[in-house]
Amino acid sequence: MTIIGDVGSGKSSLMNAIIGDMLFFDLQEAENIERQENDWKSKVLAAQGQIEKKKGKRKGVVSLS
């Protein structure tokens, strides 16, 4: 079997569906998963921001007066 198509056209998805290695979610469940993923991404970005702030506080600063 050969499947030819553009990048992002669903070749791998088709193969995964054929071998039974693809999960099916109804629309409501998919929306819940997307919402949870967005919440997780927001938490990760917030944590990264906190880390960057702490890194900034550890930098040495020399000032002459």
C-alpha positions in Angstrom: 0.0 0.0 0.0 1.3 3.4 -0.9 -0.3 6.7 0.3 0.9 9.9 -1.4 -0.1 13.4 -0.3 0.9 16.8 0.7 2.3 17.5 4.2 -0.5 17.8 6.6 -3.0 16.1 4.3 -3.8 13.2 6.7 -1.6 10.4 5.5 -0.5 9.3 8.9 -4.0 9.8 10.3 -5.4 7.5 7.6 -2.7 4.8 8.4 -3.4 5.1 12.1 -7.2 4.7 11.5 -6.6 1.7 9.3 -4.5 -0.1 12.0 -6.9 0.9 14.8 -4.4 3.2 16.5 -6.6 6.3 16.5 -8.8 7.5 19.3 -12.3 8.9 18.5 -13.8 11.7 20.6 -17.2 13.2 20.1 -17.3 17.0 19.7 -18.1 17.8 23.3 -15.3 15.6 24.6 -12.8 17.1 22.1 -13.8 20.6 23.3 -13.3 19.6 26.9 -9.8 18.2 26.1 -8.9 21.4 24.2 -10.1 23.5 27.2 -8.0 21.4 29.6 -5.0 21.7 27.2 -5.4 25.5 27.1 -5.6 25.7 30.9 -2.4 23.6 31.1 -0.6 25.8 28.6 -1.6 28.9 30.5 -0.2 27.4 33.8 3.0 26.4 32.0 3.5 29.9 30.6 2.7 31.5 34.0 5.3 29.2 35.6 7.9 30.1 33.0 7.2 33.8 33.6 7.8 33.2 37.3 11.1 31.4 36.6 12.2 34.3 34.3 11.4 36.8 37.0 13.5 34.8 39.5 16.3 34.5 37.1 16.2 38.3 36.6 16.5 38.8 40.4 19.6 36.7 40.6 21.5 38.7 38.1 24.2 40.9 39.6 23.9 44.6 39.1 26.6 47.1 39.8 25.8 50.8 40.0 28.1 53.7 40.7 26.8 56.7 42.5 
